[in-house]
Amino acid sequence: MRTAVRPHDPAEKWEIRFTEAEGGSYFRSERASHPYTPRRLEDVPAGALESLEEECGVRALNQIFVIPLAVRSIRGLGQKVISPNSVLALGNRAVGLWTEKPQAGVKLTIPLERVAAIEDVTILLYGRLSFVPFGDRLTIRYNTVARQEMEPALLALRERLAGSAYPLPPTEHDAAELPFKWHVLLQDPVVRLEENFPVVHSFASVRGRSRELDRGQLLVMNPYELVYLCDPTESTERYGVDSFVVPRSKITAAHVQENCLEVTSNGARIEISMAPSLCEAAIRWMG
């Protein structure tokens, strides 16, 4: 049986236990199902912008995303949580999350100097975006219809995290040899940070789970970041991509641990499962 996402998708500390009183009305009403960039101050929940301006250094509406209330399943069928109305901030000083309930306020902030990596998972309409520090990560779930609207602010945040440019090793592979999906992604700012930045890359195709097609994996280095993309690992669906973005200036160590690249970034240890050839390429590129 095909599943859209892994059945175990644990609750966040700021989410609310589902009850009919708290969440039953969600299923009986029409609600926006994806985040949006507010165009007017009136589109931002009361009190959110002021709090995020102070704690995260938000200076413009295009640095925040309003995430409507949603009910989602955790740990399989029958268990649900409520994600209250929330506002994600990608500020000049920090990333942060404000929620309306159980008490309105900022629930978590991560100063930019503590961000070690950005992880993004997209599978069909399911999106999960995480900012990874040494400590508690900040994770939101969103409808991927909103992905294009979110992209400019995410790229601007990555530029603030980037630090100094590093030289690139010699090109090892011809981009024209990549399968179509990965050739298109290699030209995208999602791996280059900016459209014309040079990159080096390595690609691998690995065996999927029983009776699945092989899964693609693409490792890219641009002057500022190490970027890893692969077909969804939490689903049999092929439409979507998992990604890790690690600023090169924050990487202090890297080594291979079985079938994982283990990177220490900004004090956080990040394990990324990938083909041995990609692990070897990463170590080679980083010297």
KEKE-3310 file (N, C-alpha, C; in steps of 0.2 Angstrom, whole numbers, plus 5000, padded with zeros to 4 digits):
npx = (5004:5003:5009:5008:5016:5028:5021:5024:5025:5029:5022:5024:5031:5023:5011:4994:4984:4972:4955:4937:4931:4941:4945:4936:4928:4936:4935:4922:4922:4926:4943:4958:4972:4985:5001:5003:5010:5008:4999:4995:4995:4983:4982:4989:4990:4984:4996:5006:5016:5022:5028:5037:5045:5052:5059:5065:5070:5062:5058:5050:5035:5036:5045:5038:5027:5010:5003:4989:4977:4978:4973:4981:4987:4996:5008:5002:4985:4971:4976:4978:4984:4982:4988:4990:4984:4998:5013:5027:5044:5057:5069:5080:5089:5085:5077:5060:5045:5028:5013:4996:4989:4992:4993:4994:5009:5028:5035:5047:5063:5078:5093:5102:5115:5116:5110:5112:5109:5097:5083:5072:5057:5047:5033:5022:5008:5012:5023:5037:5047:5062:5073:5089:5097:5111:5103:5085:5076:5067:5052:5040:5025:5018:5007:5012:5008:5011:5024:5032:5029:5035:5049:5057:5060:5066:5078:5084:5086:5095:5106:5109:5114:5126:5140:5157:5163:5169:5182:5179:5181:5188:5177:5169:5159:5148:5134:5125:5123:5114:5099:5083:5075:5084:5093:5086:5084:5097:5100:5093:5090:5088:5099:5110:5110:5111:5106:5117:5128:5143:5144:5149:5145:5138:5131:5120:5111:5101:5095:5078:5065:5058:5052:5051:5056:5072:5080:5084:5099:5107:5121:5128:5139:5140:5148:5145:5138:5135:5124:5111:5101:5087:5076:5060:5061:5052:5041:5033:5030:5036:5035:5042:5054:5068:5078:5094:5102:5118:5128:5144:5153:5150:5153:5163:5168:5169:5164:5163:5151:5146:5133:5131:5134:5142:5141:5148:5141:5141:5142:5132:5128:5125:5118:5117:5110:5116:5122:5138:5147:5144:5146:5160:5163:5159:5168:5180:5179:5178:5191)
npy = (4994:5011:5025:5042:5049:5046:5036:5039:5054:5065:5075:5092:5103:5114:5111:5106:5095:5085:5087:5085:5097:5107:5104:5099:5107:5111:5101:5104:5116:5128:5131:5140:5131:5131:5140:5158:5173:5187:5202:5213:5222:5219:5206:5198:5189:5196:5204:5196:5201:5211:5205:5196:5205:5211:5200:5193:5201:5205:5214:5216:5212:5202:5193:5185:5171:5166:5153:5143:5136:5119:5101:5087:5070:5059:5047:5036:5030:5037:5045:5062:5079:5097:5110:5126:5142:5150:5159:5160:5166:5173:5181:5195:5193:5181:5165:5161:5156:5160:5157:5156:5149:5138:5149:5165:5169:5170:5155:5148:5152:5154:5160:5167:5165:5152:5143:5128:5120:5118:5109:5101:5094:5087:5080:5076:5085:5087:5096:5099:5109:5112:5120:5118:5118:5117:5109:5112:5109:5120:5117:5117:5112:5111:5115:5111:5119:5132:5133:5140:5153:5154:5153:5164:5171:5161:5159:5171:5171:5160:5167:5176:5167:5162:5167:5168:5166:5150:5142:5131:5114:5105:5102:5087:5079:5078:5089:5087:5073:5069:5062:5068:5075:5078:5085:5097:5102:5104:5116:5125:5139:5132:5124:5131:5143:5156:5160:5160:5155:5145:5127:5111:5093:5077:5062:5049:5033:5023:5008:5006:5002:4986:4981:4994:5007:5013:5025:5042:5052:5067:5076:5092:5105:5122:5139:5143:5133:5116:5105:5093:5083:5071:5058:5056:5049:5045:5039:5030:5038:5047:5060:5074:5079:5077:5088:5094:5108:5115:5127:5131:5138:5135:5122:5111:5099:5083:5066:5049:5038:5022:5021:5035:5052:5061:5076:5089:5104:5120:5116:5107:5089:5082:5069:5062:5051:5043:5038:5028:5033:5046:5051:5049:5059:5070:5071:5072:5084:5093:5092)
npz = (5000:4996:5004:5009:5019:5032:5045:5058:5064:5075:5088:5090:5103:5105:5100:5101:5111:5103:5104:5103:5107:5105:5092:5084:5076:5065:5055:5051:5044:5032:5028:5025:5019:5018:5021:5020:5013:5021:5014:5020:5035:5042:5039:5047:5062:5077:5087:5084:5074:5081:5092:5085:5078:5088:5094:5083:5074:5063:5048:5038:5029:5020:5026:5035:5038:5038:5045:5044:5056:5059:5059:5062:5060:5071:5075:5068:5064:5072:5082:5085:5083:5086:5077:5081:5074:5067:5066:5056:5057:5047:5051:5052:5063:5069:5067:5070:5079:5082:5090:5092:5102:5116:5124:5117:5109:5107:5104:5101:5097:5086:5086:5072:5071:5077:5069:5061:5050:5037:5034:5023:5018:5005:5000:4988:4992:5005:5016:5026:5035:5043:5054:5060:5075:5087:5099:5102:5087:5075:5068:5055:5047:5031:5017:5001:4991:4994:4993:4982:4985:4997:4994:4990:5003:5010:5003:5004:5018:5018:5012:5022:5031:5025:5026:5022:5005:4998:4989:4975:4972:4957:4943:4942:4935:4921:4919:4910:4909:4919:4925:4920:4930:4940:4933:4930:4943:4947:4941:4948:4960:4972:4974:4970:4977:4971:4954:4945:4951:4952:4953:4960:4957:4962:4958:4963:4961:4970:4977:4980:4993:4994:4978:4974:4963:4959:4969:4967:4971:4975:4977:4980:4979:4982:4981:4995:5002:5007:4999:4999:4990:4988:4982:4990:5006:5015:5009:4996:4986:4971:4968:4974:4986:4997:5006:5012:5018:5022:5028:5022:5030:5043:5045:5054:5055:5046:5042:5037:5042:5042:5031:5031:5030:5041:5048:5057:5062:5067:5080:5081:5077:5063:5054:5038:5028:5014:4998:4997:4987:4986:4999:5000:4990:4996:5007:5000:4993:5004:5008)
capx = (5000:5007:5008:5010:5021:5029:5015:5026:5026:5028:5019:5029:5029:5019:5005:4989:4981:4966:4948:4931:4929:4946:4947:4931:4925:4940:4932:4916:4922:4931:4949:4964:4976:4993:5004:5003:5014:5003:5000:4993:4995:4977:4982:4993:4986:4985:5001:5012:5021:5026:5033:5043:5049:5057:5063:5068:5072:5058:5058:5045:5030:5038:5049:5034:5022:5005:5001:4982:4976:4977:4973:4985:4988:5003:5009:4997:4978:4967:4979:4978:4985:4980:4993:4986:4986:5005:5017:5034:5047:5063:5071:5087:5092:5083:5070:5055:5038:5023:5007:4990:4986:4987:4993:4998:5016:5033:5036:5054:5068:5084:5097:5105:5122:5116:5107:5117:5107:5090:5080:5065:5054:5041:5030:5015:5006:5015:5029:5040:5053:5065:5079:5092:5103:5113:5097:5078:5074:5060:5049:5033:5022:5014:5004:5017:5006:5014:5032:5034:5028:5040:5056:5062:5062:5071:5084:5086:5089:5101:5111:5112:5118:5131:5146:5162:5163:5175:5184:5176:5185:5187:5171:5170:5154:5144:5127:5120:5122:5110:5092:5079:5073:5090:5096:5082:5086:5104:5100:5088:5093:5088:5105:5115:5109:5109:5105:5123:5133:5145:5143:5151:5140:5139:5124:5119:5104:5101:5090:5073:5063:5055:5048:5052:5061:5078:5079:5090:5102:5111:5125:5130:5143:5141:5153:5143:5134:5134:5117:5110:5094:5086:5069:5057:5063:5047:5035:5034:5029:5042:5035:5044:5062:5071:5084:5098:5107:5123:5132:5151:5157:5148:5156:5170:5171:5165:5167:5158:5149:5142:5131:5129:5139:5141:5144:5147:5140:5139:5141:5127:5130:5120:5119:5113:5110:5118:5126:5145:5151:5142:5150:5167:5164:5159:5174:5185:5178:5180:5198)
capy = (5000:5017:5030:5049:5051:5041:5036:5042:5061:5066:5081:5097:5105:5119:5109:5105:5088:5085:5086:5087:5104:5111:5103:5096:5112:5111:5097:5106:5123:5129:5134:5140:5125:5132:5146:5163:5179:5193:5208:5219:5221:5216:5199:5195:5188:5201:5203:5192:5204:5215:5200:5194:5211:5212:5194:5190:5206:5205:5221:5217:5207:5196:5189:5180:5167:5164:5146:5142:5131:5112:5095:5081:5063:5057:5040:5032:5032:5038:5050:5069:5085:5103:5115:5132:5147:5151:5164:5159:5172:5172:5188:5197:5191:5174:5162:5160:5154:5163:5153:5159:5145:5139:5156:5169:5172:5167:5148:5146:5156:5151:5165:5165:5162:5146:5138:5123:5117:5118:5102:5102:5087:5088:5074:5078:5091:5088:5099:5099:5113:5112:5124:5114:5121:5113:5110:5110:5112:5123:5113:5118:5108:5116:5113:5113:5124:5138:5132:5145:5159:5154:5152:5170:5173:5156:5160:5177:5168:5157:5172:5179:5162:5159:5168:5169:5161:5146:5139:5125:5109:5104:5098:5079:5076:5082:5089:5084:5066:5068:5061:5075:5078:5081:5091:5103:5104:5107:5123:5129:5142:5128:5121:5136:5149:5161:5157:5159:5152:5139:5121:5104:5089:5070:5059:5041:5030:5018:5003:5007:4997:4980:4982:5001:5010:5016:5032:5047:5056:5072:5080:5098:5111:5129:5142:5144:5128:5109:5104:5086:5081:5065:5056:5056:5043:5043:5038:5027:5043:5049:5067:5077:5079:5079:5092:5097:5114:5116:5132:5128:5142:5132:5115:5110:5092:5078:5060:5044:5033:5017:5024:5041:5057:5064:5083:5094:5111:5125:5112:5101:5084:5080:5063:5062:5045:5044:5032:5028:5037:5053:5052:5050:5065:5076:5071:5074:5091:5097:5092)
capz = (5000:4995:5009:5008:5023:5037:5050:5064:5063:5081:5089:5093:5110:5105:5097:5106:5110:5099:5107:5099:5108:5102:5085:5080:5071:5060:5050:5048:5041:5026:5030:5021:5021:5017:5023:5015:5015:5022:5010:5024:5042:5044:5038:5052:5069:5082:5092:5081:5071:5086:5095:5080:5076:5094:5095:5077:5069:5056:5046:5032:5029:5016:5031:5039:5034:5042:5045:5047:5061:5055:5063:5059:5063:5073:5077:5065:5064:5078:5086:5082:5087:5083:5076:5081:5070:5069:5061:5056:5055:5045:5053:5051:5069:5071:5065:5076:5078:5086:5090:5095:5107:5121:5125:5112:5110:5103:5107:5100:5092:5085:5083:5065:5072:5080:5064:5058:5044:5035:5031:5020:5015:5002:4996:4985:4996:5012:5017:5033:5035:5049:5056:5064:5079:5093:5103:5099:5081:5074:5063:5053:5042:5027:5011:4997:4986:4996:4992:4978:4989:5003:4992:4991:5010:5012:4999:5008:5025:5017:5010:5028:5035:5021:5027:5016:4999:4998:4982:4973:4969:4950:4941:4941:4931:4916:4921:4904:4910:4924:4923:4919:4936:4944:4929:4932:4950:4947:4938:4952:4966:4978:4975:4968:4981:4966:4948:4941:4955:4950:4958:4958:4959:4961:4958:4964:4961:4975:4977:4985:4996:4990:4973:4972:4958:4962:4971:4965:4976:4972:4981:4977:4983:4979:4985:5001:5005:5005:4998:4997:4988:4986:4981:4996:5010:5019:5005:4990:4980:4968:4967:4980:4987:5003:5006:5018:5016:5027:5026:5023:5035:5049:5045:5057:5054:5042:5041:5035:5047:5039:5025:5032:5030:5048:5048:5063:5059:5072:5086:5080:5073:5058:5050:5032:5024:5007:4994:4999:4983:4988:5006:4998:4986:5001:5011:4995:4992:5009:5010)
cpx = (5004:5005:5011:5016:5022:5023:5017:5029:5025:5026:5025:5026:5024:5012:5000:4985:4974:4960:4943:4930:4934:4946:4941:4928:4929:4938:4925:4916:4927:4937:4954:4969:4983:4995:5003:5008:5009:5005:4999:4994:4989:4977:4986:4990:4988:4991:5007:5017:5025:5031:5039:5047:5055:5062:5067:5071:5068:5057:5053:5040:5032:5043:5045:5029:5017:5003:4994:4982:4975:4977:4977:4986:4995:5003:5004:4990:4975:4970:4980:4981:4983:4987:4989:4988:4993:5008:5024:5038:5054:5067:5078:5091:5091:5077:5066:5048:5033:5017:5002:4988:4992:4987:4997:5005:5021:5035:5043:5057:5074:5088:5101:5112:5122:5113:5113:5115:5099:5088:5073:5063:5048:5039:5023:5013:5008:5022:5031:5047:5056:5072:5082:5098:5106:5107:5091:5078:5067:5058:5042:5031:5018:5012:5009:5015:5009:5021:5035:5034:5034:5047:5060:5064:5067:5078:5088:5089:5095:5107:5114:5116:5125:5138:5151:5161:5170:5176:5181:5182:5184:5181:5173:5165:5151:5137:5123:5119:5117:5103:5088:5078:5079:5094:5093:5084:5093:5105:5096:5092:5093:5095:5111:5115:5107:5110:5112:5129:5136:5144:5147:5146:5142:5132:5125:5112:5105:5095:5085:5071:5060:5050:5047:5057:5067:5077:5085:5092:5107:5114:5128:5134:5143:5146:5152:5141:5136:5127:5116:5102:5093:5078:5066:5059:5057:5040:5038:5033:5036:5041:5036:5052:5063:5077:5087:5102:5111:5127:5140:5155:5155:5151:5163:5173:5166:5168:5161:5157:5144:5140:5128:5135:5137:5145:5143:5147:5138:5138:5136:5129:5124:5122:5114:5115:5111:5122:5134:5149:5149:5146:5157:5168:5164:5165:5180:5185:5179:5187:5199)
cpy = (5006:5022:5037:5051:5045:5042:5040:5049:5065:5074:5086:5100:5110:5117:5107:5098:5089:5083:5088:5095:5108:5110:5101:5101:5113:5107:5099:5113:5123:5133:5135:5134:5126:5139:5151:5169:5184:5199:5214:5217:5217:5208:5195:5195:5193:5200:5200:5196:5208:5211:5198:5199:5211:5206:5191:5195:5206:5213:5222:5211:5201:5192:5184:5176:5165:5157:5144:5136:5124:5107:5090:5075:5062:5050:5035:5034:5033:5043:5057:5074:5091:5107:5121:5137:5149:5156:5162:5165:5170:5179:5189:5195:5184:5172:5161:5158:5157:5159:5157:5156:5141:5146:5160:5171:5168:5160:5146:5151:5153:5157:5163:5162:5155:5141:5134:5121:5119:5112:5104:5096:5089:5082:5076:5085:5092:5091:5100:5103:5114:5117:5121:5118:5115:5114:5109:5114:5115:5120:5115:5113:5112:5113:5116:5118:5131:5138:5138:5152:5160:5155:5158:5172:5167:5157:5166:5175:5165:5161:5175:5174:5160:5161:5169:5164:5157:5144:5133:5120:5108:5100:5091:5076:5081:5083:5087:5077:5064:5066:5068:5078:5082:5086:5097:5106:5107:5114:5128:5133:5138:5125:5126:5142:5155:5158:5155:5157:5146:5133:5115:5099:5082:5067:5051:5039:5024:5014:5005:5001:4992:4983:4990:5002:5012:5023:5036:5051:5061:5076:5086:5102:5117:5133:5143:5138:5121:5108:5097:5086:5074:5064:5055:5049:5041:5041:5034:5032:5045:5057:5071:5076:5080:5083:5094:5102:5115:5121:5130:5132:5139:5125:5115:5103:5088:5072:5055:5039:5028:5021:5031:5046:5061:5071:5086:5101:5115:5121:5107:5096:5081:5074:5063:5055:5046:5038:5033:5033:5044:5055:5053:5057:5071:5077:5074:5082:5096:5096:5088)
cpz = (5000:5001:5008:5012:5028:5042:5056:5063:5070:5082:5092:5100:5110:5102:5103:5105:5107:5104:5103:5100:5105:5095:5081:5074:5065:5054:5047:5045:5036:5029:5025:5023:5020:5019:5018:5018:5015:5017:5014:5031:5045:5043:5043:5059:5074:5087:5089:5078:5076:5090:5091:5078:5082:5094:5089:5073:5062:5055:5040:5032:5025:5020:5035:5035:5040:5040:5048:5052:5056:5061:5059:5063:5065:5075:5074:5066:5071:5083:5083:5086:5083:5083:5075:5075:5072:5064:5062:5053:5053:5045:5051:5057:5070:5067:5071:5074:5084:5085:5094:5101:5110:5124:5119:5113:5106:5107:5106:5095:5092:5082:5077:5066:5075:5075:5061:5052:5043:5032:5029:5017:5012:4998:4994:4989:5003:5012:5024:5032:5042:5049:5061:5068:5083:5098:5100:5092:5080:5068:5061:5048:5038:5020:5005:4991:4988:4995:4988:4982:4994:5001:4992:4998:5012:5009:5003:5015:5023:5015:5017:5032:5031:5023:5021:5011:5000:4991:4981:4970:4961:4949:4940:4936:4927:4918:4916:4905:4916:4922:4924:4925:4940:4940:4930:4938:4951:4945:4943:4958:4972:4979:4974:4973:4976:4959:4945:4945:4952:4955:4955:4961:4959:4962:4959:4963:4965:4975:4982:4989:4992:4985:4971:4966:4962:4964:4970:4971:4973:4977:4978:4982:4979:4983:4993:5005:5002:5004:4996:4996:4987:4985:4989:5000:5014:5016:4999:4984:4978:4967:4974:4980:4994:5002:5012:5015:5022:5025:5027:5028:5042:5050:5049:5057:5050:5042:5039:5041:5044:5032:5026:5032:5037:5048:5054:5060:5065:5078:5086:5075:5069:5054:5044:5028:5017:5004:4996:4994:4984:4995:5004:4994:4991:5005:5006:4994:4998:5012:5017)
residu = (MET:ARG:THR:ALA:VAL:ARG:PRO:HIS:ASP:PRO:ALA:GLU:LYS:TRP:GLU:ILE:ARG:PHE:THR:GLU:ALA:GLU:GLY:GLY:SER:TYR:PHE:ARG:SER:GLU:ARG:ALA:SER:HIS:PRO:TYR:THR:PRO:ARG:ARG:LEU:GLU:ASP:VAL:PRO:ALA:GLY:ALA:LEU:GLU:SER:LEU:GLU:GLU:GLU:CYS:GLY:VAL:ARG:ALA:LEU:ASN:GLN:ILE:PHE:VAL:ILE:PRO:LEU:ALA:VAL:ARG:SER:ILE:ARG:GLY:LEU:GLY:GLN:LYS:VAL:ILE:SER:PRO:ASN:SER:VAL:LEU:ALA:LEU:GLY:ASN:ARG:ALA:VAL:GLY:LEU:TRP:THR:GLU:LYS:PRO:GLN:ALA:GLY:VAL:LYS:LEU:THR:ILE:PRO:LEU:GLU:ARG:VAL:ALA:ALA:ILE:GLU:ASP:VAL:THR:ILE:LEU:LEU:TYR:GLY:ARG:LEU:SER:PHE:VAL:PRO:PHE:GLY:ASP:ARG:LEU:THR:ILE:ARG:TYR:ASN:THR:VAL:ALA:ARG:GLN:GLU:MET:GLU:PRO:ALA:LEU:LEU:ALA:LEU:ARG:GLU:ARG:LEU:ALA:GLY:SER:ALA:TYR:PRO:LEU:PRO:PRO:THR:GLU:HIS:ASP:ALA:ALA:GLU:LEU:PRO:PHE:LYS:TRP:HIS:VAL:LEU:LEU:GLN:ASP:PRO:VAL:VAL:ARG:LEU:GLU:GLU:ASN:PHE:PRO:VAL:VAL:HIS:SER:PHE:ALA:SER:VAL:ARG:GLY:ARG:SER:ARG:GLU:LEU:ASP:ARG:GLY:GLN:LEU:LEU:VAL:MET:ASN:PRO:TYR:GLU:LEU:VAL:TYR:LEU:CYS:ASP:PRO:THR:GLU:SER:THR:GLU:ARG:TYR:GLY:VAL:ASP:SER:PHE:VAL:VAL:PRO:ARG:SER:LYS:ILE:THR:ALA:ALA:HIS:VAL:GLN:GLU:ASN:CYS:LEU:GLU:VAL:THR:SER:ASN:GLY:ALA:ARG:ILE:GLU:ILE:SER:MET:ALA:PRO:SER:LEU:CYS:GLU:ALA:ALA:ILE:ARG:TRP:MET:GLY)
# end
